[in-house]
């Protein structure tokens, strides 16, 4: 029997890679698409004829119930969010409405359906924030330092609460930073690789302005991490797991490998820093311990950090050559 999946945030980075994965596995894929005056579907345009988009919004519980009724999903992947920790300082209330209350509304919609739906919640390493243990695992205390992290913490415990109280098969994937050529330009990894592509092609002055280049995080490839999402919902018992590479790299390292990918060794000559791009607070020393995911799911990342950055630069160069705009 063909499985059905509903993906919120289907037009985002992870939503697009997850859609591809589920289609390959024979799923019927539905996606929740927010109401926009302008469409932003470039990440899924190549598969739009294979999926069904349903208009809806995490902040509108009625639309969530309608989407569940229409798609009759075996699995729901809640990837929709205000996903920028930086933007969350400017828009804390909106961030909470989407990331926290939106998740709660989805849980209520799933509970009200009465169906045996498995629910995956996109959690985040930003839960750890003020680092109290290194590396971070499932038992590391949470201490978020951004409105984004705080909202995601509410969502995390809501998942646990509905699982324990109502018996829902609901899980949190505590994903550490994961990037790809489909990352938005507001994220530092893509900001760097896009700038390097433009510098390489002579479309941009030899200057890239960044914030704290000594910030260290655990970076992986989105295409690898969506497989872990799927595996979490195939596991016999609902469990919350850390998904990470287990290796730490700085923003400096991204710069180094990105410029190396176009044959520029002296990357420092092209990079300056500005306080304008430094967050009021940041979880800047993250590295995850995904040993439990390896043990229970048999999952581990396939793409190295250096391979990831080169992939992003190469794709950005091709898109710049073709004049294709992506946001």
N, C-alpha and C positions, 0 to 999 in steps of 0.2 A: 504493500500500500504506500502511495506517495505521501511523504511528509510535507507539511506546510509550515512555513516560518514567516513571522512578521518582524520586520526590522525597523525600529525607530532610528532616525538619523541615517537613513539609507544613502543619502546624497553626500555624506561625509567620507573622510578617508577610510575609516574602519568599515563603514557600511558598504562601501563599494567593494572592498576586498572580500568581506564576508559574503556578499551577494554572489560573487564569482565562485567562491568555495562551495556554497550551498547548491548552486546551480549544477556544478560538476558532480555533486553527490545526489542529484536527482530530485532536489526539493522544489516545491512550488513556492516562489518567493514573492512576498508582499512587502511593500515599503511604505512607511508613514511619511508623507511629505507635507511640510508646513505650507500654509497659504502665503504665497508671495506674489507681488505684482510683477517681479522679474524672476525667471527660473534660474536656478543654479545647479544644474544637473550634469555638468561636464564629466564628473567622475564616473557616472553610470550611463552616459549616453550610448556607449558601445554595447550595453546589455538591456537597454530599455524595452526592447521588443520581447524580452524573455521574463520580465518581472511585471508586477502590477502595482501601481502606485495608488495609495489611498490618501485623500486629503485629511489632515488632522493635526493635532498639536498636543504636546504633553500637558499644557496648561488647561486643556479643555477635556474634562473627563467624559463628557458625552461623546465627543469624537473618538476617544479611545475605546469606549464600549462599542461604538459603531464599527470601528476598524477590526476589533476582535470578532464581532459577529460576521463581518464580511469575509475575513480571511480564514476563520476557523483554524487558528494555528495550533500546531503541536508544540512549537517553541516560539518564544518571543525574545528578541535581543534588544535590550534598551540601551542604544548607543547615543540617543539624542541628548544634547546638553549645550549649555553655554560653556564652551570647552576651553576658554582662555583664562588662565589664572591671572594674567595681567589685566584683562578686561574686567575681571570680577571685582577689582578694587574700584573701578569707575561705575560699575553696575551691580552692586552687591544684592539689591532687592530682586532684580530680574534674575540674577544667577540663582538665588534661593528658590524663586518661584518655579524655575525650570528644573534645576538639578535636584532640589530637595522635594518640594511639594509635587512637582511633576512625576517623580518616581512613586510617591505615595498614591497619587491618583491612578497611576498605571496598576499598582498593586491592588487597589480597590476594584478597578475594572476587571482584573484577572479573577479576583475572588468572587465578584458578582456574576461572572460568566458561569461558574459552577463546573467548568471544564478542567480536565487534568492537563493544564498548560505548564510547560517548563519555562521558567523566566531567568534570563541572564541579565545581570546588572553590570554595566561598565563602571567599575570602581577605579581607584587611582592611587598611585604612590604619594600623591599630595596629602593623603590622610596622615602620613607620618610627620610631615612638616618639620617641626623642631626635633631633629634626630636624637633619639635616646638609645639607639642600638644599631650597630653596623656589623654585617648587613641586616636589612630589614626582612622579617618573615611574618607569618600569620599570627605570631604571638607578640610581635613588637607593639608597644603602646602607641596609640594614635595621638597626634598633637598638631593638627593642621594650622597653618600660618597665613592662609589666604581665604577670602570669602568663598572661592571655588572649592577649596579643600573642606571648609566647614559645611557647605551645602552637600558635598559628596559624602561626608561623614553621616549626616542625617539620612541620606539615601541608603548607605551601607547598613545602618542599624535598623532601618525600616525593612529591608530585605530579611535580615535575621529575625526580626520580630514577627513578620508574617509567616516565615517558615516555621518558627517555633509555636506560634499561636494558632495558625490556621492549617498547618500541614502543607503549605505550598512548596512545590519544588522550585525554590528561588535561590540563586547563588550570586555571589560577588566575585568577579575576576579583578583582583587588585593588580592592574596592569601598570608597569613602569613605562617611562617614556618610549613611545614607538612612533617611528617616522616613516616617510615614503615620498616618492615624487608627487603624491596626491595631498601632501600636507599643505595647509593654508599658509599664505605668506606672512601671517602674523606670528608664526612660530619661528623661533630662532634658527632651527636647523634649515628650514626651507628659505628663510631670509638670506642665509649664508650661501646656500647652493645656487639660488636664483641670481644673487649678485655676482657670484663667481662666473656663472654662465654668461652674464651680460658683459662683465669685464673681459672675459676670454674672447667674445665676439666683437669687442670694441663698442658696445652699446651703452657703457656706463663708465664714468670716471673711476680711476683706480682708488676708490675709497669705499669702505664698508664700515658703517658706524654701528657699534654694538654696546651692550651694557656690561654686565659682569662676566668677563670671558673666563674667569677662574671657577665659575659655577660648575659643579660636577654632578652628573646624573648617569643613570643606567639607561642606555639607548638601544632599541631594537627595531626590527622591521615589522611594520603593520601586517604585511602579508603572512608572516610567521605567527603573529600573535592572535589573529582571528581564528586560526586553527585551534588554539587553546580555548577560545570561547566555545567553539563547537564541542570540543572534547569534554568541557565542563558539564554540558547538558546531556552528554551520553553516559556519564559516570552513573553508576547504580544508585549512589546516594548524593544528595545535595551538599556541596562543600565549598567553602570560600578559599580561594587559592591565590598566592602571589605568582604573577607571570612576569619574568624578567630574564635578562641575559646573564646577570651575575657579574658583569664587568662594568667598571666605572670609567667614564671619559668626561673631559671638560669641553667647554665651548671652544677653547683653544684647539683641542684635538679636531673638532669639526672643521675649523678654519684650515688647519694644517692639511688634512686629508682632502678637503674640497679644492684647495689651490693646487695641491699635488696632482689631482686628477686632470688638471689642464696644463701641467708642466711648470707651475710656478712654485719654486721652493721657498722664496722669501716672502711668506704670506704676511708677516708683520708690517711690511711696507705698504700694504693695502688696507690695513685695519686700524681704526681708531675707536676709542671708547667715549661714552657720554653718560652722565648721570641721568639724562632724560630716559634712558632705557633700563634703568635699574629699578627693580620692584621695591615697594615699601618693605616687603618681607618675602622670603623665598625659601623653599626647601631645596637647598643647593648642595647636599652631600648624600644623594640617594644611590643606593645599590641594593638590588633585591636578591633574596635567597629563594630560588624557585625549586629547591630540591623536592619539596612535597608534590609539586606539579609533575616533576619527572617520575616520581615514585607512583603516584596515583593515576596519572594520565598518559605517561610515557612521552610527555612533551618536552622538547628542547628547541631552542632557536636554531635555524639553519643558516641564517645570514650573518656574517661578521659585521662589526661596526664599520670597518674600512670599506667593505663591499657595499654597505648601505649608502654611505656618503658618496661613493663613486657613482652608484646607480642614480642617485638624486641629481648629481651634477650632469651626468650624461643625458638624462631625460630633459632637464631644464635647458640644456644646450639645443636639443632637437626641437623643443617647443618654441624657443626663441628664434631659431632659424625659420620655422614655419609661421611665425607671427601669431601663434595661438595664445590667447590670453587666458590665464587661470587665476582664480582668487581663492 
